[in-house]
Amino acid sequence: MDGKTAVILAAGAGTRMKSDRPKVLHEVMGRSMVSHVISQVRRAGADSITAVIGHGADVVRKALSGENVTFAVQEEQLGTGHAVMQALDRIPGTGDVFILCGDTPLITAETLTAFAEYHAAQEAVLTVLTAEYEDPTGYGRILRDPDGGLQCIVEQKDASEEEKLVREVNAGMYCVDAAFLRETLPKITNENAQHEYYLTDLVELAVSAGQKTAAFCVDDPEEIMGVNNRVQLAAAAKVMQRRINHGHMMNGVTILDPERTYIEDGVRIGRDTEIWPGTVLRGDTEIGSGVMIGTDCILENAVIADGADVQKSVILDSSVGKDSSVGPFAYIRPGTSIGQECKVGDFVEFKNADFGDGSKASHLAYIGDADVGTDCNIGCGVIFANYDGKNKHRTVVGDRVFVGSNSNLVAPVTVHDDAFIAAGTTVTKEAPSGSLIVGRSPDKSLEGWVERKGLIRSNLHGKKTGTEPEEHE
């Protein structure tokens, strides 16, 4: 497309969403609706994009700050034509301009490219994107001339009974010659019942001036789906979910139940990886090849290397090395790096920790703010006590360290290579290399203590034990 310019209408309040958030910022599969539109039109060749904002302008501007778009502000929402008028100074004198809607997240780059190519082939000054619906109620109807060219657009309320039978509808998206747009847009008036400026009037102005207009009908009407309420938002998300999962499966990923697997736009997955139902993959997540992601996992901004196995676990802003296993019921919090061939078992929690290659924490442990070396064993019930009530401190564990069950490592502390920590030990001082650290008190036996306290109880069969004191009348 020559000119590579796009104007995206994103000023509406979206009152039917019943939300404090601007409508175009509601998300579909991890990205705002307007961000989806920006991404697709950029893929279609537009490198100059202006978003027309209005309701919640500052919030929208901040949300799109990394999208490399410029902004025009529509202070009052006085129609689609009025919205484009606010961006007129951003439109070049030549080339073509896409005019798109910020609440149509399902439009694709492939359709936009074909749309622009059709517009050029027709040598039209304006081409309207259309779709055919079995039930077109509520949409403006596309009326064509005998040669198939665009004659006019008739709104539902103005259509005759015969015109209402037309199933081709206006999608509200346009490809327009820039010179024509700059010359003709100021001629639109608000002399209508709503006192608004409508882009559809451009069609009538072009036809009356003897200039050619055209209509391009999309193959898939789902692409032009506009989102005005939460029900439509969910419907759009379901379509996007189906597209994303289909793409991964076609690239060699096994998804056992695509309807129950939620993978956001932008997640990357290698071939021969298997994903079980109930899994949610979000954000900047990258999964290698031959990975097993079991049921009900949540991964957000996670990196999972080849051959890893994750079962019923949560991994946030962290990485898991090659051939390691995680879960079930592990909680890997931000800042954690788990090495290769590691085992992280049930109810193990990590936070801001490095866990060396070949190390194991098989169950019921908390490892926070720590550097753990290679081939270590962290026993059941071990706690890395990293918080003194005011500040966080770090624990350093060397290679080949064994930490027995129910031990506490109180940071800041260092345990050197090949040290053994006996079960039940609280480590508060540096543990030398190769040493055995025993930090528990000797056992004491107080004979007869239970009887003296009167704590004798009935056994499982309801009979009193022989040592229970006699009852007195």
Secondary structure, 3 states (H helix, E strand, C coil): CCCCEEEEEECCCCHHHCCCCCHHHCEECCEEHHHHHHHHHHHCCCCEEEEEECCCHHHHHHHCCCCCCEEEECCCCCCHHHHHHCCHHHCCCCCEEEEEECCCCCCCHHHHHHHHHHHHHHCCCEEEEEEECCCCCCCCEEEECCCCCEEEEECHHHCCCCHHHCCEEEEEEEEEEHHHHHHHHHHCCCCCCCCCCCCCHHHHHHHHCCCCEEEEECCCHHHHCCCCCHHHHHHHHHHHHHHHHHHHHHCCCEECCHHHCEECCCCEECCCCEECCCCEEECCCEECCCCEECCCCEEECCEECCCCEECCCEEECCEECCCCEECCCCEECCCCEECCCCEEEEEEEEEEEEECCCCEEEEEEEEEEEEECCCCEECCCCEEECECCCCECCEEECCCCEECCCCEEECCEEECCCCEECCCCEECCCECCCCEECCCCCCCCCCCHHHHCCCCCCCCCCCCCCCCCCCCC
